[in-house]
C-alpha cells in the first residue's frame, strides 16, 4: 500500500538558550512538570499491564484456537489500546518513546515508537493479503514470500526488529500494535471477502480472519476456505506471540524510564529543577504536535482526503474512532493534570492550566473550552462508530442521489463534515497551545507552520 504524506504543521524549537534567558514562570512549575511525569509513568504502566493481559489472551488462543479464544484476544487488544492511546501526547518532546536506545539509554532517533505503534503497514510483508483494497493493488515491491510463509525466516524478537522498515520502506512494519491487530483481524475488506468497488458503501465489519488460521493441524488455513500447511499456522502463531512479547518488553522499558523511584533515568532528567522550563516547553510542543500534525493531519486528514481505509489508524479492527478520542483525551489530560486509570482511579494534580490561568486567565478559559469542544467532536465520531458507522464509513466518499433522484457528488457528506469539524477544532486548540507557549515562556524561539492541506 502507498502511505500518503502531506506537508503538515510543525513545531520547530530553538530551545534552551531562549527559555533559560527570558522565561519567567510561577514557582510551582516544578510541581506541574513532576505531576506530568507521574501521569506518564502511570499511563505507560497501565499500557504494560494491558499488554501483558493481551499476551495471556494470545497464549490461550494459540493453545486452543476457536471463535471464542480469537474473540477474547481481539477484545484484549482493544483494551490494550485504551491506556496507550492516551500516552501518545508524550511523543514529540525528545522523550523515551522517541529517543530510548536499545541499551535503555537516551539515543537520538532510537526510540521504540516505530516498532510499538508504526502505521500504516504493508500487510504483504507479514502474511497473505487480498489482491487489492479500495482498488489499490498490493505493493509489488514487497518480498514475494511473506515473513510467515518464508520458512527460511527465523521468527524472533531480533528478526522482527530488523524487519521493520526493511529495505528502507517505512510501510514495512513488522511489529507493534498494528502488526498484532492485522494478525488478529486480517484485512478489512468489504463484506469481509472482497475489495471495495468505490461505489457502494463500505460495510460495517472489521477484518474477518478465521480462527482456523491458527490451527496447527490439517485444518490450517490462510484465509477462509484456503487450506495451508500446518507449519504455516504454527509460524503465524509464533509470529503473533513474538510480536506481543516484544511489545511488552518495549513498554516495560518506557515504564522504567518514567519511574519516579528510578535512578539516572529519564524521569530524573525531565524533572530536574534546573531543566523544568525546558521540560515545560517540550510538554507544550508535544501537545501541539500531536494535536495538529499527527492527529488532525496524518491520522484524520490523510484518510479523509484519500478516501482510504488503508490510511486510517486501526484499519483492520475498525477501532480508529477510539484512537482519535484517546489521543484527544491525552492532550486534555496533560493540560488539566488528570488521568483516569482503567480501574477508574483518578490521578489529579497541578496541570498546565494552573500556570496559564495565572499568566493569562482568558487564554486558559479559551483553551479549556477548545479542548472540550474538540472532545465533543471526536466523541461524535466515536458515537457513530459504536452505533454501526465505523470511521472507514465516515470518511467514505461515493456517488449517490438526493431525495429527488438528482445525482450528488458525495452521498456521505454529513459524516465527512463531522470528521472535518474535528480536524478544524484540533487546529484551533493548537493555535491556543502556541499562545500558551508565549504566555508562559515569553520570547522563546519556536515556529508553527501552516499546512497547505488545511488552506
N, C-alpha and C positions, 0 to 999 in steps of 0.2 A: 504494500500500500504506500501511497505517497503522503508524506507529512507536510501539510501546508503551513508555512511560516510567514506571518505578516510582520512588518516593522511595527513594534509595539512601544508603548510608553516606557521609558527607563528612568530610574533614579540613579544618577551618577554623582559620586560624592568626592570632593576634595576634602579629605576627612580631617585628621586630628588637629592640625595647626589652628584652623579657624575655630573649632569647638573649644579648644583649650584656651585660646586667646580671648575670645569675645563673648562666650556664653555666660549668662548669669541665671542660675536655676535655684529653685527652692531647696532648703536644706534637706527635705525628705526625699530627694531624688534617689538617694541610695536605697531607701525602703521600697520605692517603686521598682527599681531595677532588680532588687533581690526578690521581690514578690513575683515579678515577671519570670525570673529564673525558676522559682519554686513551682509555678504553674507548668512551665516547660517540663520540669522533672516529673511532675505528676502525670501530665498528658502522655509523655513518652512511656512512663511506667504502665499506664493503663493500656497503651498500644502493645506493649510487650506481653502483658498478661493475656490480652485478647488474641495475640498471635500464637501464644502457647496453647490456648484453647483450640484454635484452628488446627494446630499441629496434632492435637489429640483427636479431633474430628476426622482429619485426613487419615490418621492411623486406623481409625475404626472403619472408614470407607475401604481402605486397601485390604483390611483383614476380612471383610465380608461385604463386597460390593453389592449394592441394592439401591432401589429407588429411595429408600428411607435414609441410608447412610450417605448417599450423594446429596440428598436434600439437606441433611444435617450439616455436612461440610460447607455447602453453599451458605447456609444461614450463619455459620461461624465466620465465614469470610466477610459477609456483610457486617456482622457485629464488630469484626476487627477494624473495619473502615471507620467506624463511628469516632473513636478517640483519635485515630491517626489523622483524619480529615481536619481536625482542629489544631494539629501540630504544624500544619504547613505554613502558618504565619511565622514560624521560626526559621524559615528559609530566607534567602536573600539578605542575610545580615552577617556573613562571614563566620557563621557558627558551625557546630559539629556536623549538622546534616549536610552542609556543603563542603566542609573542609577537614573532615576527620580521616586521617590516613589509615592504612591497613594495620599499622602498629599501635593505633589508638592515639597517636599524636596529631596535632593540627598540621595539615599539609595542604597547600593551595591546590584547588581543583581535584582533590582526592576524596571528597565526601561521598558517603554511601547513598545519597539520594537517588542517583541514577539507577542503582540496582535495587532500590526499595520501591520506587514509585514511577519509574520511567514509562512513558506512553507517548503517542500511540505506538503500538508494536506491530511488526510484520509477523503474523501468526505462522507463516510458512517456515520460519526459522525453527520453530518448536515442534509442530505437529502437522497433520493433514489439514487441508483447507479446501473450501469450495473454489470453483473456477473464477468466480468474481463476486464482489459485494458492491451494491449500489452501482453496478455497471462498470466498476473498475477491476481490470484484470489483476490477478495475483502478480506481484513483482517477480519478473522472470530472472532478475539478477540474484535472487536468493539461491542458496545451495539446492542442488537437485534433490537431495535427500535431507529431510528434517533431522534435527538433533536426536529426536526419539527414534526415528526409523533408520538412522545411520548406526548400524551395530558396531562400527569401529569407534564411535564416540563414547568415551568413558564418562558416565554421568557422576559428577562430584560437585561440591561447592566451588572448588577451584575452577573446574571446567566451565561452570555456569558463569562465574565472574569473568573469565577470559572470553566467553562468547558474547558478552554484552558489547554492543557496537562493533560486532565482527566486521572486519573489512572497512572500518571507518564509517559504517552506515548506522546512524542514530536510531533507525527503525528496528535494528536488530537488538531487541530487548529479550534477554534470556531468563531474567529472574525478577522477583518482586511481586507486589500485589497483583499487577495486571497479567503477568505470566501465569500466576496461580489462578486468577479469575478465568483466563482462557482455558486452562486445563480442567476447570470445574464446569464451565458452561459451554465451551466451544463457541464458534462464531454465531453472531446474532443475525440470522437470515430470515427473510420474510416467510411467515407461516412455518418457521423452523426448518425449512427444507430447500428453499430456492432463493436466488438473489432478487432484490427489489427491482422492479422494472422501471422505476422513475415516474410512474403514473399513479398507481394505486397507493393508498396509504400503507406505510409500514405497519406490520401487525404489532400487537402489544406484548408479545412474548420475548423473553431473552433468548440466549443460546439454548440449544436442545441436545447437548452432548448426552448420550445414553450411558447408564452405569456399566453397561457391558464393555465399554472402552477400558475398564479396569479389571475385567475378568481374565486372569492369567491362566486360561484353560482353552479348550477347543471352542468355547463360546466367545472368545475375544473378538472385539470389533474395532474398527477405526471409522466410526460413524454408523448410524442406524442401518442395519441390513448389510453392512460391509465386513465380512469376516476377515480376520487378520491372524497373524501368527501369535501364539500365546506370549512369546518373548517380547512382542511389541507392547502388549498391555502391561507386562511386568515392568518394562522400561518406562512406560508412561507413569506408572505408579511411583517408580523410583525417582523420576524427574520431579513429580509433584511434591513428594516428601522432601527431597533435597532442597527445592526452592523454598518451601516453608521453613525448613531448618536454617537456611541462610538468612531469611527474613528475621527470624528470632535472634540470630547472632547479631545482626546489624542493629536491631532495636535495642538489644541489651547494651551495646557499646554506646548508644546515644543516651540511654538511662544513666550509665556510669559517667558520661561526660557532664551531665547536668546535676549530678548528685551533690547536694549541699554539704554532705559529710565527706566528700571525696577530697583527696589531696592532689595538688598540682593538676587539677582537671579544668575543663572549660568554665565551670561554674565559678571557680575561684578567680579566674581571669576576668570574666564578664562582670562580676560584682565588686571587683577591687575598687575602693573609694577613689583612687586616682584616675580610674578609667570610666566612671559611671556616665559621664557626659557623652563619651564616645558610644557607650553601650546604648544610651537613650536614643541617640541618633540612629543607630543600627536597628533598634526596635521599630522606629517610625518608618525607616526605609523598607524594612521587611513588610510592614503593613501595607505601605503604598505599592510595593512591587507585586505582592500577591493580589491586592485589590484590583489593580488595573492591568498590568502587563500579563500576569499569569491567569487570573480567574476571568476577568472581563474579556481579555484578549484571547490567549491560547486555548482556554477551556470552554469558552462560550461563543465568542465572535467567530473564531475559525470554523467551528462546527456549523454555526448558523449560516455563515456566508457560503460555505462549501456545500451545504445541504448534505452532510455526510455523517452517518452514524459511526463510521470508522474513526472520525476525529472527535467523537465525544469521549469523555474521560474514562468511564467504566462501560464500554460499549458492549461487552459480552453479557453482562449481568443485568443491564438496564438499571444500574444503580447510580447513574450520573447525577440525578436530582439530589441525592444525599451528599455527594462530593461537593456540589455547588453550595448547598446550605451549610455544610460543616465548615467549609473554607471561610464563608462569610461570618459564621459564628465565631471562628477562631480570631478573626480580626476584631470583632466586638469584644471578645473575651480580653484581648490584650489591652484595649483602650479602657475598659471598665475595671480590669483587675479581678475578674472572677472566672471560674471554670466549674462546671458541674460534671462530676465523675460518673462513670457508668452505673455505679450503685446509688446515685442520687445525692451523694455528698457534695456540698458546695464548698469550694475554696474561694474565699473572698478576702480582699485586702486592697492596699493602695494601688491605683492604676494611673495611666497617663491622664485620664480625665481629671484627677485631683490636681495635677500640675497645670493643665491647660485652664482649668476653672479659675486658678489664681492669676495666670498670665493674661487670659482673655476670656472672661466669662461668656460673652456672646458666642465666641467661636466654639467653646465647649458645648454649649446648648445646641448649636447648629450641627456639630459633628455627631453628637449623640443622636440627634433626630435623623441625620442622614444614615447612620449605621442602622437605626431601627427601620427606616424606610427600605433600605437595601434588604434587610432580613425579611420584611413583609413581602417584597417582590420575589425573592428566591424561595420563600415559603409557599408562594402561589405555584411556582414551578414544581416544588415538592408535592404539594397537594394534588395537582393534576396527575402527576406520575402515580401517586398512591390510588387515585381514582381510575386508573387504567389508561392514562395517556402518558407513556414514558417520554423521556427527553428526546429520544430519536424521532418520535412522532411530533413533538412540539417544534422541532427545528425543520421538519419536512416541508418542502415546497413542491406542490404538484398542481396541475391544471384542474379546474372544476367549473361549476356553473352557479350563478346566483339563483334566487328563488324564481326568477322569470325565465330561467333557462339560458341566460346570456353567459358567454364564457368569461371567466376571470383568470388572471394570471396565477394567483395562488389561493387555493381553496383552504389553506391552513393559516391565513394571515393573522387571525386572532391569537393563535399560540405563538407565532413568530414575534408578534408585537410584545407579548408578555416576556419573552426571553430578552428582547431588545430593551425593554424598560428596566430590567435588572442590570443590564450592561450599562445603561445610562446612569443608574443610581450608583453603581460602583465607581464610575468616572467622577461623579460629583463628590463622593466621600473622599476620593483620592486627592482631589484639589484641596479639600479641607485638611487632610493629613499634611499636605505641603504647607498650608498656613500654620498648622500646629508646629511644624519644624521651625518655622521662622519665629513663631511666638515664644518658643522655649529656648531656642539656640541662637537667635539673632541672625547675624550676617554670616552664617555658615555657608560654605561653598557647596551647593548642590543644584542640580538641574533636573527638571521633569520635562521630557519631550512629548509633544502630542504625536499620535499615530495617524497617518493619512487614512487608515482604515476606519477611524471614528469621525472623520470630517464629512 
